[in-house]
């Protein structure tokens, strides 16, 4: 086989890898869980091997190296440095692997799939997936189904379409990126009639899919992005009438859907009502702690994916759940990565926007003030840039970039947009030379080796954790969890689960209750060493100390947890529970009242324990004092 043919096969292999990633990500619940994300990780590793082979097979391989590439490369290096400095290694490692997956995915698409036929195949694949997701979301919305495959969604999402994502907002984020691409192809491309008919169908279905997500952020971002696209095209007289007609049709369709759907009307009505589940005012309650967290570490941030870990210290009383993310990707970026990381990605976004504007001037086909000739390049440039605008707007109120499927799609669109910069100048082609190919090959092999080792570790850990979930015998459950800790000794959640299992076993009594309690303490202490910011193992360790009668140690640990998470109703409640164990009824009453002040609703344990404390105080008041000791 000659080198040109082999190079073409390698290119097709990379095309297949990228297509599989763009399909698997959204279909596999967004790729959020470790066992699904590891597949994306392996696909990128395979793509890097093929990319490395192309470096040596092609007779003259040139890289596309645009200004964006410098910022992406700098952020990847910065991410590795921050990983080595992180306080909670496991969490930082998982986050940095994601960053590396997205970064290498960008370079894979940019440098291997710039042929128009390759891009058309990938765009067709993504639009097909988006259309099918929209159809599934429409089924969920119409039927009232609250399931994704065999998985039950939270009750709060009932009446909303989410496709194969669990959260409807994330489907909205996916569709708002694809809808402008399909619309741009319909309006601007030179494709045949059947392709344009499919694009029209995709536009209608994805617009309906976006509507049935009942995502207010998706509505605003998608609507603003479509207006952005309309504003660009309205500059050309030949497109003014079709654009006005198209916007009118979509507006009428959205009003008709909203008029017929009570869930949409109710969610919009409750948007500005404070205290409601659907209120938009819950977002600022997360933004303020994130901003304060960033002020405490302004330059480098608190660490990769450390916002959720550090949140308890900054928790307002209005947020009594685990937030995971900020619900604002920009503040999340600042809190985790600081001004340095934010500046690098802001530089990449600025360079991407500048490149898109410059490219548009070259790919549009003008004549006498009109875009008279269709252009596939113009369609991809305008569609991808508009999709990224939609995501950028939606990221103000949500965390779509924390969802691997959406992050990969955004990375793909960014690579497509940036790749068209080659039409403006030849200076973006770079010959790496022998030294460059050697360096790139080393980086690819090092990444593949690490990705492979980590993928194997994740798979084995997930297998043991799944076996622990299925176990019906206590010894089997404990053995599976201990095997998981041997596979991944730095994941604090597994020793926490082991400690909790032993604690519950001890509290059931029996002849070995003290041994079980000591085992629980040992695992809780290991979890606290691995993640000193997690209050749960510390709380359970303090309760175990009370159970063993070591009340002074328990009190010191409870006080430490209260200092770590002072506005958590459950932490405050258990501090009062400790006072019950030592018989200080007045102090217990004060803590339970504080817990109820933080969370007056659905806080039945505090109500019940408060009644116990008040009863003990009443008994103490009426009981006569014992005679003095002679």
Secondary structure, DSSP 8 states (H G I E B T S, - for coil): --HHHHHHHHHHHHHHHHHHHHHHHHHTGGG-SHHHHHHHHHHHHHHHHHHHHHHHHSSS-EEE--HHHHHHHHHHHHHHHHHHH-SSHHHHHHHHHHHHHHHHHHHHHHHH--SHHHHHHHHHHHHHHHHHHHHHHHHHHHH---EETTEE--GGGTTS--TTSSSHHHHHHHHHHHHHHHHHHHHH----HHHHHHHHHHHHHHHHHHHHTT-HHHHHHHHHHHHHHHHHHTTSHHHHHHHHHHHHHHHHHHHHHHHH-HHHHHHHHGGG-TTSTT-THHHHHHHHHHHHHHHHTTTT-S-TT-HHHHHHHH--TT--S--SS-S-HHHHHHHHHHHHHHHHHHHHHHHHHHHHHHHHHHHS-EETTEE-S--HHHHHHHHHHHHHHHHHHHTTTS-GGGSHHHHHHHHHHHHHHHHGGGGT-GGGEEE-HHHHHHHHHHHHHHHHHHHHHHHHHHHHHHHHHHHHHH--SHHHHHHHHHHHHHH-TT-HHHHHHHHHHHHHHHHT-STTHHHHHHHHHHHHHHHHHH-TT-HHHHHHHHHHHHHTT-HHHHHHHHHHHHHHSTT-HHHHHHHHHHHHHHT-HHHHHHHHHHHHHH--SS-HHHHHHHHHHHHHHHHHHHS-------
